[in-house]
């Protein structure tokens, strides 16, 4: 049975299948969501199979000690589940909750240009990190043939002055020498 597949731009990766659990098709799940078990609220999950995102409805999911485990409807036994180990788990953007004004999914910030108040292009957001106190933008640029990386705290008003998703720009109050 061939089910509908999703376009990669529409997918938000929430974790991956990290191993097998038991013999009845259960898998161990590594989650990027906060709290970790939020990943179990979504169904179907989309797994990248042969370069295409394919839906896998979640039959059951729960926390088992410090581990999250799940059974997908199409996995009746350990052999079916073994083929899914290492696959990323994604959901469509439409499955995610709507955000309040000024809130962003990390995925939406990746690739944006970062420009300071002096109109200097500091580079492009290539990653984000969670530090506990605040999130941090990882901004990379090329200068004189060398790759440079800046870590810029995502602190609204103080550092982050404006995020314009349509223009693809984040304006920051940040010295280029940091």
C-alpha positions in Angstrom: 0.0 0.0 0.0 1.6 3.3 -1.1 0.5 6.2 1.1 0.8 9.9 0.5 4.2 11.4 0.9 5.1 14.9 2.1 7.4 17.5 0.6 10.7 17.9 2.6 10.1 21.7 3.1 7.0 20.9 5.0 8.6 18.6 7.5 9.8 19.4 11.0 12.2 16.8 12.5 11.3 16.0 16.2 13.6 13.0 16.9 14.7 9.6 15.6 14.2 5.9 16.1 17.2 4.9 18.2 16.7 1.2 18.7 14.4 -1.8 19.2 12.3 -2.7 22.3 11.1 -6.2 22.7 9.8 -8.5 20.0 6.4 -7.1 19.2 7.4 -4.2 16.9 8.2 -1.6 19.6 11.0 0.9 19.0 13.0 3.2 21.2 12.6 6.9 20.4 15.0 9.8 20.9 13.0 13.0 21.1 14.1 16.6 20.6 10.8 17.9 22.0 10.4 19.6 25.3 9.2 17.8 27.4 10.6 14.7 25.7 7.3 12.8 25.7 5.6 15.5 23.6 6.6 13.6 20.5 4.1 10.9 21.5 1.2 13.4 21.0 1.7 13.5 17.2 0.4 10.9 14.7 1.2 10.1 12.1 4.9 10.4 12.3 6.7 10.7 9.0 9.9 8.7 8.4 12.3 9.3 5.6 12.4 6.1 3.6 14.4 6.0 0.4 14.5 9.8 0.3 10.8 10.3 0.8 8.8 11.2 3.9 6.2 8.5 4.5 3.5 8.5 7.1 3.5 6.0 10.0 0.5 6.2 12.3 1.5 5.7 16.0 -0.5 2.8 17.5 0.9 3.3 21.1 3.6 5.2 22.8 4.8 5.7 26.4 7.6 6.4 28.7 9.4 3.3 29.9 11.9 4.3 32.6 14.1 7.0 31.1 13.3 5.8 27.6 10.4 6.6 25.2 9.0 3.7 23.3 6.4 3.5 20.6 4.7 1.0 18.3 3.8 2.0 14.8 0.7 0.5 13.2 2.8 -1.0 10.4 5.2 -2.7 12.7 3.9 -6.1 13.8 7.2 -7.6 14.8 10.9 -6.9 15.6 11.9 -7.5 12.0 9.5 -4.7 10.7 10.8 -2.4 13.5 14.5 -3.1 12.8 14.1 -1.6 9.3 13.2 1.8 11.0 16.1 2.1 13.4 18.1 5.3 12.7 15.2 6.9 10.8 14.4 10.5 11.6 10.9 11.2 12.9 9.2 14.3 11.5 5.7 15.8 11.5 4.2 18.3 9.1 4.1 22.0 9.9 0.3 21.7 10.0 0.5 19.2 12.9 2.4 21.7 15.1 0.5 24.1 17.4 0.2 27.7 16.2 2.7 30.1 17.7 2.1 33.4 19.5 3.3 36.6 17.8 7.1 36.8 18.0 7.6 33.1 18.7 9.4 31.0 16.1 10.2 27.4 15.4 14.0 26.9 15.2 13.6 25.5 11.7 12.2 28.9 10.6 15.3 30.7 11.7 17.8 28.5 9.9 19.2 30.1 6.8 18.3 33.7 7.7 20.9 36.4 7.2 22.0 38.2 10.4 22.6 41.9 10.1 23.7 44.2 12.8 22.5 47.8 13.5 25.4 49.1 11.5 24.1 47.2 8.4 27.0 44.7 8.5 26.1 41.2 7.4 27.3 38.9 10.1 26.5 35.7 8.3 23.8 33.1 8.1 22.1 31.1 10.9 23.3 27.5 10.5 22.2 26.1 13.8 20.7 27.0 17.2 21.7 25.8 20.6 19.8 25.6 23.9 22.0 26.8 26.8 19.4 26.9 29.6 19.6 30.7 30.1 18.6 31.4 26.5 18.8 30.0 23.0 21.9 30.9 20.9 22.1 31.5 17.2 25.1 29.9 15.5 26.0 32.3 12.6 28.5 31.4 10.0 30.2 33.6 7.4 33.1 33.5 4.9 35.7 36.2 5.1 39.0 36.2 3.2 38.3 32.5 2.2 38.0 31.5 5.9 34.9 30.3 7.7 34.0 32.3 10.8 31.4 31.3 13.4 29.7 33.6 15.8 27.5 32.7 18.7 24.8 35.3 19.3 22.3 35.0 22.2 18.7 35.0 21.2 17.6 37.7 23.7 14.7 39.7 22.5 14.9 43.5 22.5 18.4 43.5 24.0 20.2 41.6 21.2 17.5 40.5 18.8 15.9 43.6 17.4 13.8 42.2 14.6 13.1 38.9 12.9 11.6 39.3 9.4 10.9 35.8 8.0 9.6 37.2 4.7 12.8 39.1 4.0 14.9 36.3 5.5 16.7 38.7 7.9 17.4 38.9 11.7 18.5 42.4 12.9 20.7 42.3 15.9 22.5 44.7 18.2 25.8 42.9 18.0 29.4 44.1 17.5 31.0 42.3 14.5 34.2 41.9 16.5 32.6 39.5 19.0 
